[in-house]
Amino acid sequence: MDSKKIIFSGMQPTGLPHLGNYLGALKNWVSLQESEECNTIYCVVDMHSITVRQNPAELRKRCRDLLALYIALGLDPEKTLIYYQSQVPAHAELSWILNCYTYMGELNRMTQFKEKSLKHADNINAGLFSYPVLMAADILLYGAHLVPIGDDQKQHLELCRDIAIRFNSIYGDVFVIPDAYYGKTGTRVMGLQEPSKKMSKSEMASEGNLVSLLDKPEVVLSKFKKAVTDSGSEIKASPEKPGITNLLSIYCAVTGKSIEQAEVDFSGSGYGSFKTQVGEAVVEELRPIQKKFKDLSEDKAYIDDVIRKNGERANEAARKMIVKVKRKVGFFA
C-alpha cells in the first residue's frame, strides 16, 4: 500500500451487529474510508469466533451476512479491503510466531480471558488464552498504524504494542507500532433494559436489551417503547437519569442534533411520546441499510466475487510481511 496511514479493525461473525456497534464504531469506519489520509482494512474475524463452539453452516452464513452488511453500511470493497480472516493463512502463521515472543504472565493478566472463562467454564481452550496474540497478528500483519478500539480492547492493543516492540528489539525495524484510534467519538450505546451496561450481545438481560441492525421496524419500535426510563418526568441528560440519557444519546446520534437541542425539542413531552420518537428516528436511520442488505443478499454472484477478489487482495497485502518475519526468525521464505 502507499504512504497513507493504515487503519485496521475487525468484527466477529458471532451475530449481526447491533445499534451499539453501529453508532459506536461502524459509522466511523465508513467516514474513515473517505479520508484522504488513510487506507482502511476491515476484517470478518472468523478465526477468533471458534474459541466458542460454532455450528459450521451457521458460521458460514453469519460471515457472509456480516460482509454484506459491511457493504450495506457504506463500505466500498473497491476502496476498503474487506475480507475473511480465515482466507489469509498468514494470520495463523504470524500468530504462531508471535506466540513464541509472548509471555504466559502477559496472557494471564488479560481480563477478557478471565471473563470469558467464567462464561464458558466447560470450554476454556488454548485458543481463548492466546486470542490476544492472534489479534496482534491481525494488526501487525498489515503494518497498521491505527486501530479503532473501545475501552474493552485497550489491554489487547497494549499487549500488541509490547509484542511488536519486543520483536523489533531483537530483529530490527520489522513491525509498525500501532496506536489506538479514537478520532470522532462514537456514541456509547447502553442496553435498553439495562442502561447501566453497554449494549452487548453477550451481556443482554433480554432480547429487548439490544436493537439488531436488521430488526424489522415494528420490532425496533416495540423495543424502544419498552425501554427502561427513570423516575421523574423531565427529559434531560444527567448521571442520575441513565435511561433517559441513553435514549437522548441515541436520538442525537441518528439525527445529528446536540443533546441541548434534543432536550429543548422534548421539553414538556411525556416519556411514552419521547420513546416512540426515538424509535422512529432509529427506524429511519436503519431503513436504507436494511434495503441495501436485502438487495446484496439476493445478489449471490456479486458477494461471491467480493469474497474471492478481496481474499486475493488480502493475501497479497499480507505476503510481504509474513515473508519478512519468517526470514528474520530463520525460516525459509
Residue frames as qw, qx, qy, qz and C-alpha x, y, z in Angstrom:
[[0.000, 0.888, 0.461, 0.000, 0.00, 0.00, 0.00],
 [0.348, 0.702, -0.037, 0.621, 1.06, 3.67, -0.27],
 [0.311, 0.206, -0.483, 0.792, 2.30, 6.17, 2.32],
 [0.497, -0.515, -0.114, -0.689, -1.13, 6.79, 3.84],
 [0.321, -0.298, 0.740, -0.510, -1.80, 5.66, 7.39],
 [0.469, -0.092, -0.830, -0.288, -3.25, 2.14, 7.50],
 [0.508, -0.234, 0.416, -0.718, -6.28, 1.60, 9.72],
 [0.415, 0.005, -0.897, -0.152, -7.23, -1.96, 10.65],
 [0.480, -0.140, 0.537, -0.679, -10.24, -3.27, 12.51],
 [0.350, -0.029, -0.885, -0.307, -12.45, -6.32, 12.55],
 [0.610, -0.181, 0.282, -0.718, -15.63, -7.79, 13.94],
 [0.201, -0.075, 0.975, -0.052, -16.57, -11.32, 14.90],
 [0.479, -0.085, -0.539, -0.688, -19.41, -13.01, 12.97],
 [0.105, -0.122, -0.916, 0.367, -21.00, -14.24, 16.20],
 [0.100, 0.717, 0.649, -0.234, -24.24, -12.45, 15.44],
 [0.326, 0.683, 0.293, 0.585, -25.20, -9.45, 13.36],
 [0.253, 0.093, -0.287, 0.919, -24.04, -6.05, 14.63],
 [0.152, -0.739, -0.639, 0.149, -26.42, -4.10, 16.80],
 [0.072, 0.947, 0.178, 0.257, -27.15, -0.41, 17.20],
 [0.525, -0.798, 0.196, 0.223, -24.32, -0.01, 19.70],
 [0.701, -0.073, 0.452, 0.547, -21.78, -1.44, 17.22],
 [0.403, 0.671, 0.423, 0.458, -23.11, 0.83, 14.50],
 [0.084, -0.966, -0.082, -0.229, -23.18, 4.12, 16.41],
 [0.613, -0.725, 0.244, 0.198, -20.06, 3.33, 18.42],
 [0.510, -0.397, 0.595, 0.478, -17.80, 2.11, 15.62],
 [0.558, 0.330, 0.673, 0.356, -19.20, 1.15, 12.22],
 [0.240, 0.934, 0.264, -0.014, -20.42, 4.63, 11.33],
 [0.227, -0.852, 0.356, 0.310, -16.90, 5.90, 11.93],
 [0.628, -0.094, 0.665, 0.393, -15.47, 3.12, 9.74],
 [0.486, 0.684, 0.488, 0.240, -17.42, 4.48, 6.79],
 [0.003, 0.994, -0.034, -0.100, -16.17, 8.03, 7.46],
 [0.484, -0.611, 0.519, 0.351, -12.57, 6.83, 7.63],
 [0.689, 0.279, 0.589, 0.317, -12.94, 5.14, 4.24],
 [0.365, 0.864, 0.268, 0.220, -13.44, 8.54, 2.65],
 [0.375, -0.851, 0.169, 0.326, -10.39, 10.10, 4.33],
 [0.600, 0.754, -0.252, 0.089, -7.57, 11.24, 2.07],
 [0.097, -0.748, 0.605, -0.255, -5.09, 10.38, 4.81],
 [0.481, -0.299, 0.798, -0.205, -5.63, 6.67, 5.35],
 [0.516, 0.107, -0.753, -0.394, -6.19, 3.25, 3.82],
 [0.639, -0.255, 0.408, -0.600, -8.80, 1.11, 5.54],
 [0.417, 0.118, -0.894, -0.109, -8.83, -2.64, 6.18],
 [0.605, -0.215, 0.366, -0.674, -11.88, -4.20, 7.85],
 [0.256, 0.194, -0.943, -0.087, -11.88, -7.91, 8.51],
 [0.833, -0.290, -0.137, -0.450, -14.52, -10.51, 9.33],
 [0.011, -0.550, 0.792, -0.266, -12.56, -12.18, 12.13],
 [0.886, -0.088, -0.246, -0.383, -13.98, -15.68, 11.81],
 [0.636, 0.205, -0.667, 0.330, -10.87, -17.36, 13.25],
 [0.081, -0.271, 0.547, -0.788, -11.43, -15.60, 16.57],
 [0.675, -0.183, -0.022, -0.715, -15.03, -16.78, 16.68],
 [0.835, -0.009, -0.534, -0.135, -14.22, -20.51, 17.00],
 [0.104, 0.289, -0.733, 0.608, -12.85, -20.10, 20.54],
 [0.557, 0.090, 0.529, -0.634, -16.55, -20.74, 21.26],
 [0.374, 0.144, 0.892, 0.209, -18.15, -23.78, 19.59],
 [0.372, 0.403, -0.140, -0.824, -19.93, -22.83, 16.35],
 [0.744, 0.375, 0.545, -0.090, -22.34, -24.56, 14.01],
 [0.436, -0.160, 0.517, 0.719, -20.35, -24.66, 10.73],
 [0.199, 0.562, 0.640, 0.485, -23.27, -23.87, 8.40],
 [0.179, -0.919, -0.341, 0.081, -24.45, -21.05, 10.64],
 [0.453, -0.613, 0.182, 0.621, -20.93, -19.62, 10.89],
 [0.383, 0.130, 0.572, 0.713, -20.58, -19.55, 7.09],
 [0.031, 0.761, 0.560, 0.327, -23.90, -17.73, 6.79],
 [0.336, -0.879, -0.184, 0.285, -23.05, -15.23, 9.51],
 [0.484, -0.340, 0.331, 0.736, -19.69, -14.46, 7.84],
 [0.245, 0.375, 0.609, 0.654, -21.43, -13.81, 4.56],
 [0.147, -0.853, -0.487, -0.117, -24.13, -11.71, 6.20],
 [0.426, -0.748, -0.039, 0.507, -21.57, -9.62, 8.07],
 [0.401, -0.118, 0.443, 0.793, -19.57, -8.94, 4.92],
 [0.082, 0.585, 0.617, 0.520, -22.77, -7.97, 3.07],
 [0.289, -0.873, -0.373, 0.121, -23.73, -5.72, 5.97],
 [0.468, -0.439, 0.149, 0.752, -20.33, -4.01, 5.85],
 [0.216, 0.180, 0.537, 0.796, -21.14, -3.06, 2.25],
 [0.140, -0.728, -0.620, -0.256, -24.74, -2.12, 3.07],
 [0.401, -0.762, -0.249, 0.444, -23.43, 0.29, 5.72],
 [0.252, 0.958, -0.069, -0.117, -21.41, 2.09, 3.07],
 [0.467, -0.550, 0.594, 0.354, -18.04, 0.33, 2.94],
 [0.682, 0.642, -0.200, -0.289, -16.89, 0.06, -0.68],
 [0.901, -0.198, 0.333, 0.194, -14.94, -3.16, -1.39],
 [0.666, 0.609, 0.040, 0.429, -13.07, -1.30, -4.13],
 [0.023, 0.830, -0.256, 0.495, -11.81, 1.34, -1.67],
 [0.507, -0.561, 0.535, -0.377, -11.66, -0.70, 1.54],
 [0.390, 0.232, -0.890, -0.044, -10.12, -4.14, 1.91],
 [0.715, -0.208, 0.314, -0.589, -12.98, -6.27, 3.29],
 [0.591, 0.276, -0.747, -0.125, -12.20, -9.97, 3.69],
 [0.895, -0.400, -0.121, -0.152, -12.49, -13.11, 5.83],
 [0.321, -0.752, 0.571, -0.071, -9.62, -13.61, 8.27],
 [0.792, -0.132, 0.596, 0.017, -9.57, -17.36, 7.53],
 [0.745, 0.663, 0.075, 0.029, -8.91, -16.64, 3.84],
 [0.291, 0.824, -0.417, 0.250, -5.40, -15.49, 4.74],
 [0.906, -0.172, -0.330, 0.205, -3.17, -18.26, 6.18],
 [0.411, 0.433, -0.340, 0.727, -0.60, -15.63, 7.18],
 [0.480, -0.639, 0.103, -0.593, -2.82, -14.65, 10.14],
 [0.939, -0.338, -0.013, -0.067, -2.30, -18.09, 11.69],
 [0.799, 0.268, -0.209, 0.496, 1.38, -18.25, 10.69],
 [0.144, 0.590, -0.267, 0.748, 2.20, -14.91, 12.26],
 [0.665, -0.589, 0.049, -0.457, 0.13, -15.71, 15.33],
 [0.959, -0.172, -0.142, 0.174, 2.22, -18.83, 15.99],
 [0.586, 0.368, -0.234, 0.683, 5.46, -16.92, 15.61],
 [0.149, -0.621, 0.176, -0.750, 4.26, -14.13, 17.92],
 [0.845, -0.471, -0.155, -0.197, 3.13, -16.72, 20.49],
 [0.864, -0.035, -0.212, 0.456, 6.79, -17.52, 20.89],
 [0.309, 0.301, -0.180, 0.884, 7.51, -13.88, 21.79],
 [0.476, -0.560, -0.086, -0.672, 4.61, -13.52, 24.22],
 [0.109, 0.237, -0.830, 0.492, 4.90, -14.39, 27.91],
 [0.369, -0.419, -0.828, -0.047, 2.43, -16.51, 29.87],
 [0.211, -0.434, -0.492, 0.725, 2.27, -13.84, 32.55],
 [0.129, 0.145, -0.206, -0.959, 1.12, -11.28, 29.99],
 [0.419, -0.201, -0.695, -0.549, -1.69, -13.51, 28.80],
 [0.371, -0.381, -0.788, 0.310, -2.68, -14.41, 32.37],
 [0.073, -0.328, -0.311, 0.889, -3.34, -10.73, 33.02],
 [0.169, -0.154, -0.519, -0.824, -5.87, -10.37, 30.21],
 [0.369, 0.100, 0.551, -0.742, -9.20, -9.54, 31.86],
 [0.683, 0.231, -0.246, -0.648, -11.24, -10.65, 28.84],
 [0.507, 0.168, -0.845, -0.028, -9.83, -14.18, 29.15],
 [0.009, 0.027, 0.803, -0.596, -10.87, -14.29, 32.80],
 [0.504, 0.209, 0.222, -0.808, -14.37, -13.05, 31.99],
 [0.695, 0.257, -0.457, -0.491, -14.91, -15.45, 29.08],
 [0.319, 0.165, -0.917, 0.176, -13.55, -18.36, 31.09],
 [0.263, 0.097, 0.671, -0.687, -16.27, -17.80, 33.66],
 [0.638, 0.320, 0.021, -0.701, -18.94, -17.78, 30.96],
 [0.832, 0.331, -0.386, -0.222, -17.59, -20.85, 29.14],
 [0.474, -0.598, 0.618, -0.190, -16.18, -22.92, 32.00],
 [0.881, 0.061, 0.468, -0.033, -16.67, -26.15, 30.03],
 [0.755, 0.530, 0.191, 0.336, -14.54, -24.90, 27.11],
 [0.212, -0.918, 0.244, 0.231, -11.53, -22.96, 28.40],
 [0.901, 0.294, 0.162, 0.273, -9.32, -23.71, 25.41],
 [0.594, -0.286, 0.173, 0.732, -5.82, -22.65, 24.40],
 [0.263, 0.501, 0.435, 0.700, -7.24, -20.54, 21.57],
 [0.285, -0.886, -0.317, -0.183, -9.17, -18.45, 24.07],
 [0.636, -0.628, 0.012, 0.449, -5.99, -17.97, 26.11],
 [0.476, -0.196, 0.366, 0.775, -3.88, -16.89, 23.11],
 [0.285, 0.800, 0.521, 0.089, -6.71, -14.90, 21.48],
 [0.067, -0.944, 0.037, 0.321, -4.84, -11.59, 22.06],
 [0.423, -0.409, 0.598, 0.544, -1.83, -12.91, 20.15],
 [0.402, 0.432, 0.709, 0.385, -3.95, -13.65, 17.09],
 [0.079, 0.945, 0.304, -0.092, -5.39, -10.15, 17.44],
 [0.291, -0.757, 0.326, 0.485, -1.84, -8.78, 17.49],
 [0.465, -0.025, 0.718, 0.517, -1.03, -10.78, 14.36],
 [0.320, 0.744, 0.575, 0.117, -4.12, -9.36, 12.61],
 [0.033, -0.975, -0.052, 0.213, -2.92, -5.82, 13.26],
 [0.360, -0.668, 0.485, 0.433, 0.82, -6.24, 12.69],
 [0.657, 0.198, 0.656, 0.315, 0.42, -8.30, 9.51],
 [0.395, 0.753, 0.406, 0.336, -0.70, -5.27, 7.51],
 [0.420, 0.102, -0.115, 0.894, 1.53, -2.67, 9.13],
 [0.191, -0.816, -0.480, -0.261, -1.46, -0.95, 10.70],
 [0.227, 0.336, -0.290, 0.867, -0.67, 2.45, 12.17],
 [0.363, -0.160, 0.294, -0.870, -4.06, 2.96, 13.80],
 [0.254, -0.231, -0.937, -0.063, -6.62, 0.63, 15.34],
 [0.446, -0.412, -0.052, -0.793, -10.12, 1.86, 16.22],
 [0.419, -0.128, -0.863, 0.250, -10.88, 0.33, 19.63],
 [0.514, -0.707, -0.207, -0.440, -13.26, 0.59, 22.53],
 [0.346, -0.705, 0.488, -0.381, -12.32, 0.61, 26.19],
 [0.916, -0.199, 0.312, -0.151, -12.59, -3.19, 26.38],
 [0.890, 0.379, 0.001, 0.253, -9.79, -3.60, 23.80],
 [0.004, 0.929, -0.334, 0.158, -7.19, -1.23, 25.30],
 [0.652, -0.522, 0.550, 0.008, -5.44, -4.03, 27.15],
 [0.861, 0.251, 0.400, 0.188, -5.18, -6.16, 24.00],
 [0.490, 0.835, -0.032, 0.249, -3.72, -3.30, 21.96],
 [0.274, -0.848, 0.442, -0.103, -1.15, -2.59, 24.68],
 [0.796, -0.226, 0.549, 0.117, -0.08, -6.23, 24.52],
 [0.745, 0.589, 0.233, 0.209, 0.15, -5.99, 20.72],
 [0.167, 0.935, -0.243, 0.198, 2.44, -2.98, 21.08],
 [0.542, -0.651, 0.530, -0.038, 4.59, -4.78, 23.67],
 [0.869, 0.090, 0.457, 0.164, 4.98, -7.83, 21.43],
 [0.597, 0.759, 0.086, 0.244, 5.92, -5.68, 18.42],
 [0.076, -0.914, 0.364, -0.164, 8.45, -3.66, 20.42],
 [0.719, -0.430, 0.545, 0.034, 9.98, -6.87, 21.83],
 [0.842, 0.334, 0.364, 0.218, 10.25, -8.42, 18.36],
 [0.402, 0.880, -0.052, 0.246, 11.75, -5.24, 16.88],
 [0.344, -0.838, 0.420, -0.060, 14.32, -5.03, 19.69],
 [0.771, -0.215, 0.575, 0.168, 15.61, -8.45, 18.65],
 [0.658, 0.296, 0.576, 0.384, 15.33, -8.29, 14.84],
 [0.199, -0.040, 0.263, 0.943, 15.32, -4.61, 13.93],
 [0.354, 0.289, 0.129, -0.880, 12.59, -2.41, 12.48],
 [0.046, 0.151, 0.944, 0.288, 10.11, -5.09, 11.40],
 [0.073, -0.652, -0.754, -0.039, 6.70, -4.04, 12.74],
 [0.100, -0.537, -0.065, -0.835, 4.91, -0.72, 12.79],
 [0.133, -0.206, -0.756, 0.607, 3.97, 0.04, 16.41],
 [0.135, -0.574, -0.609, -0.531, 0.22, 0.65, 16.24],
 [0.068, -0.016, 0.408, -0.910, -1.67, 3.34, 18.13],
 [0.161, 0.548, 0.785, -0.240, -5.27, 3.38, 19.24],
 [0.005, 0.240, 0.371, 0.897, -7.56, 5.44, 17.05],
 [0.060, 0.502, 0.683, -0.527, -10.34, 7.33, 18.73],
 [0.098, 0.255, 0.505, 0.819, -10.95, 10.05, 16.14],
 [0.440, -0.317, -0.140, -0.829, -14.54, 11.23, 16.08],
 [0.227, -0.111, 0.827, -0.502, -16.04, 9.88, 19.27],
 [0.383, -0.235, -0.782, -0.431, -18.68, 7.25, 18.62],
 [0.575, -0.445, 0.075, -0.683, -21.80, 7.13, 20.73],
 [0.056, 0.142, -0.939, 0.309, -21.61, 4.78, 23.70],
 [0.633, -0.219, -0.341, -0.660, -24.94, 2.99, 23.49],
 [0.244, -0.205, 0.819, -0.477, -26.24, 1.32, 26.62],
 [0.056, -0.242, -0.960, -0.132, -28.77, -1.50, 26.87],
 [0.341, -0.404, -0.305, -0.792, -32.41, -0.53, 26.52],
 [0.748, -0.508, -0.384, -0.189, -33.35, -2.69, 29.51],
 [0.744, -0.483, -0.125, 0.444, -30.07, -2.20, 31.40],
 [0.313, 0.907, 0.001, 0.283, -28.94, 1.40, 30.76],
 [0.462, -0.807, 0.363, 0.057, -26.12, 0.99, 33.28],
 [0.667, -0.219, 0.629, 0.335, -24.39, -1.51, 30.97],
 [0.134, 0.447, -0.534, -0.705, -23.14, -1.19, 27.40],
 [0.842, 0.313, 0.048, -0.436, -25.43, -2.67, 24.74],
 [0.034, -0.493, 0.860, 0.126, -23.94, -6.08, 24.08],
 [0.748, 0.065, -0.541, -0.380, -24.84, -9.42, 22.54],
 [0.556, 0.043, -0.777, 0.291, -23.19, -11.27, 25.43],
 [0.089, -0.034, -0.599, 0.795, -24.46, -9.14, 28.28],
 [0.409, -0.261, -0.282, -0.828, -28.07, -8.65, 27.27],
 [0.316, -0.025, 0.750, -0.580, -30.54, -9.39, 30.01],
 [0.588, 0.455, 0.617, -0.258, -33.29, -9.96, 27.46],
 [0.512, 0.392, 0.558, 0.523, -33.92, -9.83, 23.73],
 [0.074, 0.927, 0.324, 0.177, -35.28, -6.32, 24.20],
 [0.518, -0.700, 0.060, 0.487, -31.97, -5.06, 25.56],
 [0.273, -0.377, 0.484, 0.741, -30.43, -4.50, 22.14],
 [0.617, 0.659, 0.140, -0.406, -31.53, -3.48, 18.66],
 [0.661, -0.009, 0.584, 0.471, -30.11, -5.52, 15.79],
 [0.044, 0.404, -0.330, -0.852, -29.37, -3.58, 12.62],
 [0.231, -0.058, -0.788, -0.567, -31.75, -5.94, 10.81],
 [0.130, 0.382, 0.780, -0.478, -34.63, -5.83, 13.28],
 [0.084, 0.585, 0.643, 0.487, -37.91, -5.08, 11.49],
 [0.041, -0.438, 0.035, -0.897, -39.30, -1.55, 12.03],
 [0.658, -0.538, -0.232, -0.472, -42.13, -2.79, 14.23],
 [0.839, -0.255, -0.357, 0.321, -39.64, -4.72, 16.38],
 [0.398, 0.226, -0.209, 0.864, -37.40, -1.66, 16.75],
 [0.303, -0.510, -0.069, -0.802, -40.36, 0.49, 17.79],
 [0.803, -0.457, -0.337, -0.182, -41.57, -2.11, 20.27],
 [0.745, -0.102, -0.357, 0.554, -38.14, -2.33, 21.90],
 [0.181, 0.290, -0.153, 0.927, -37.89, 1.44, 22.31],
 [0.509, -0.527, -0.210, -0.647, -41.41, 1.70, 23.69],
 [0.864, -0.425, -0.269, 0.000, -40.42, -0.84, 26.35],
 [0.530, 0.405, -0.394, 0.632, -37.06, 0.81, 27.09],
 [0.532, -0.556, -0.477, 0.425, -36.29, 1.46, 30.75],
 [0.098, 0.770, 0.009, 0.630, -36.56, 5.11, 31.79],
 [0.338, 0.059, -0.590, 0.731, -36.05, 6.84, 35.13],
 [0.157, -0.662, -0.634, 0.367, -38.06, 8.35, 37.94],
 [0.005, -0.546, -0.013, 0.838, -39.49, 11.82, 37.39],
 [0.578, 0.656, 0.483, -0.053, -40.86, 13.20, 34.14],
 [0.104, 0.887, -0.240, -0.381, -38.16, 15.57, 32.85],
 [0.891, 0.353, 0.133, 0.252, -36.38, 14.60, 29.64],
 [0.033, 0.931, -0.349, 0.097, -32.88, 15.75, 30.45],
 [0.812, 0.252, -0.450, 0.272, -29.46, 14.08, 30.32],
 [0.286, -0.744, 0.452, -0.401, -27.80, 13.56, 33.68],
 [0.234, 0.297, -0.908, 0.179, -25.89, 10.84, 35.57],
 [0.366, 0.040, 0.710, -0.601, -28.98, 10.35, 37.74],
 [0.730, 0.423, 0.231, -0.484, -31.09, 9.53, 34.66],
 [0.303, -0.344, 0.789, 0.409, -29.16, 6.81, 32.78],
 [0.465, 0.426, 0.772, 0.085, -32.19, 5.57, 30.83],
 [0.290, 0.909, 0.233, -0.191, -33.19, 8.99, 29.53],
 [0.146, -0.773, 0.456, 0.416, -29.56, 9.94, 28.88],
 [0.447, -0.088, 0.822, 0.342, -29.05, 6.80, 26.78],
 [0.426, 0.640, 0.636, 0.067, -32.17, 7.45, 24.70],
 [0.118, 0.948, -0.012, -0.296, -31.19, 11.08, 24.16],
 [0.293, -0.573, 0.630, 0.435, -27.70, 9.99, 23.04],
 [0.471, 0.214, 0.809, 0.278, -29.16, 7.53, 20.55],
 [0.320, 0.839, 0.428, -0.101, -31.58, 10.13, 19.22],
 [0.018, -0.900, 0.237, 0.366, -28.79, 12.67, 18.74],
 [0.420, -0.345, 0.734, 0.408, -26.51, 10.13, 17.06],
 [0.420, 0.356, 0.780, 0.298, -29.09, 9.31, 14.37],
 [0.207, 0.890, 0.406, 0.010, -30.43, 12.85, 13.86],
 [0.528, 0.381, -0.030, 0.758, -27.24, 14.88, 14.16],
 [0.277, -0.846, -0.104, -0.444, -28.75, 17.09, 16.86],
 [0.194, 0.392, -0.648, 0.624, -26.98, 18.09, 20.05],
 [0.306, -0.353, -0.822, 0.324, -28.15, 16.92, 23.46],
 [0.019, 0.326, 0.300, -0.896, -29.14, 20.50, 24.26],
 [0.362, 0.078, -0.422, -0.828, -31.25, 20.75, 21.10],
 [0.448, -0.205, -0.848, -0.195, -32.94, 17.43, 21.83],
 [0.194, -0.334, -0.700, 0.600, -33.73, 18.45, 25.39],
 [0.217, 0.267, 0.046, -0.938, -35.46, 21.58, 24.06],
 [0.416, 0.009, -0.667, -0.618, -37.34, 19.55, 21.41],
 [0.509, -0.281, -0.812, -0.052, -38.70, 17.15, 24.02],
 [0.007, -0.031, 0.496, -0.868, -39.40, 19.71, 26.71],
 [0.550, 0.067, 0.220, -0.803, -42.87, 19.01, 28.03],
 [0.686, 0.137, -0.609, -0.374, -43.15, 15.64, 26.27],
 [0.831, -0.367, 0.299, -0.292, -44.10, 12.54, 28.19],
 [0.385, -0.446, 0.790, 0.169, -41.83, 9.52, 28.37],
 [0.686, 0.316, 0.655, -0.022, -44.12, 7.48, 26.10],
 [0.509, 0.852, 0.090, -0.080, -44.07, 10.00, 23.24],
 [0.083, -0.828, 0.533, 0.149, -40.33, 10.54, 23.71],
 [0.541, -0.244, 0.795, 0.127, -39.51, 6.83, 23.44],
 [0.679, 0.540, 0.498, -0.013, -41.69, 6.44, 20.35],
 [0.348, 0.924, -0.117, -0.105, -39.96, 9.35, 18.59],
 [0.255, -0.656, 0.693, 0.159, -36.52, 7.96, 19.39],
 [0.648, 0.070, 0.756, 0.062, -37.60, 4.58, 18.00],
 [0.594, 0.746, 0.295, -0.067, -38.97, 6.19, 14.83],
 [0.114, 0.899, -0.387, -0.168, -35.69, 8.08, 14.30],
 [0.418, -0.405, 0.801, 0.141, -33.75, 4.81, 14.59],
 [0.692, 0.394, 0.604, -0.027, -36.11, 3.08, 12.15],
 [0.470, 0.877, 0.018, -0.099, -35.43, 5.80, 9.56],
 [0.120, -0.770, 0.607, 0.151, -31.67, 5.52, 10.12],
 [0.495, -0.200, 0.842, 0.078, -31.75, 1.77, 9.57],
 [0.716, 0.520, 0.334, -0.326, -34.21, 1.69, 6.66],
 [0.550, 0.736, -0.345, -0.191, -31.70, 2.29, 3.79],
 [0.121, -0.518, 0.845, -0.058, -29.18, -0.07, 5.38],
 [0.606, 0.082, 0.751, -0.249, -31.74, -2.85, 5.56],
 [0.702, 0.638, 0.099, -0.301, -32.86, -2.24, 1.97],
 [0.329, 0.733, -0.586, -0.107, -29.27, -2.39, 0.70],
 [0.324, -0.338, 0.871, -0.152, -28.56, -5.53, 2.75],
 [0.734, 0.304, 0.530, -0.297, -31.62, -7.28, 1.28],
 [0.631, 0.726, -0.166, -0.217, -30.52, -6.40, -2.27],
 [0.109, 0.663, -0.741, 0.013, -26.97, -7.62, -1.63],
 [0.528, -0.170, 0.796, -0.243, -28.15, -10.85, -0.04],
 [0.778, 0.451, 0.366, -0.241, -30.07, -11.66, -3.19],
 [0.535, 0.776, -0.326, -0.075, -27.04, -10.97, -5.42],
 [0.906, -0.323, 0.238, 0.134, -25.07, -14.14, -4.69],
 [0.783, 0.420, 0.073, 0.454, -22.70, -13.70, -7.64],
 [0.115, 0.856, -0.160, 0.478, -21.65, -10.21, -6.52],
 [0.607, -0.704, 0.314, -0.195, -20.94, -11.26, -2.91],
 [0.950, -0.029, 0.206, 0.233, -19.03, -14.34, -4.13],
 [0.598, 0.634, -0.016, 0.490, -16.93, -12.07, -6.34],
 [0.180, -0.863, 0.249, -0.401, -16.16, -9.68, -3.47],
 [0.829, -0.481, 0.284, -0.032, -15.16, -12.59, -1.21],
 [0.900, 0.189, 0.166, 0.356, -12.84, -14.03, -3.86],
 [0.447, 0.722, -0.040, 0.526, -11.24, -10.81, -5.06],
 [0.267, -0.841, 0.256, -0.395, -10.75, -9.28, -1.64],
 [0.905, -0.358, 0.215, 0.078, -9.38, -12.54, -0.30],
 [0.797, 0.351, 0.074, 0.486, -6.75, -12.41, -3.05],
 [0.129, 0.827, -0.112, 0.535, -6.01, -8.76, -2.25],
 [0.615, -0.726, 0.217, -0.217, -5.63, -9.54, 1.46],
 [0.941, -0.121, 0.167, 0.268, -3.24, -12.42, 0.78],
 [0.600, 0.560, 0.007, 0.571, -1.13, -10.20, -1.44],
 [0.153, -0.854, 0.146, -0.475, -1.10, -7.43, 1.17],
 [0.771, -0.583, 0.233, -0.106, -0.05, -9.91, 3.90],
 [0.941, 0.231, -0.064, 0.240, 2.60, -11.70, 1.85],
 [0.376, 0.706, -0.315, 0.510, 5.36, -9.11, 2.18],
 [0.396, -0.672, 0.405, -0.477, 5.17, -9.00, 5.97],
 [0.934, -0.246, 0.223, -0.136, 4.95, -12.74, 6.60],
 [0.841, 0.405, -0.150, 0.327, 7.91, -13.38, 4.28],
 [0.139, 0.739, -0.366, 0.548, 9.93, -10.71, 6.10],
 [0.626, -0.560, 0.360, -0.405, 9.09, -12.11, 9.54],
 [0.996, -0.016, 0.084, 0.005, 9.84, -15.72, 8.57],
 [0.680, 0.529, -0.255, 0.438, 13.22, -14.73, 7.21],
 [0.135, -0.745, 0.374, -0.536, 14.00, -12.74, 10.37],
 [0.746, -0.445, 0.387, -0.308, 13.37, -15.73, 12.64],
 [0.219, -0.463, 0.837, 0.193, 15.35, -18.09, 10.38],
 [0.708, 0.318, 0.610, -0.162, 12.63, -19.83, 8.36],
 [0.293, 0.043, 0.658, 0.692, 12.85, -20.47, 4.63],
 [0.310, 0.729, 0.463, -0.398, 10.63, -17.98, 2.83]]
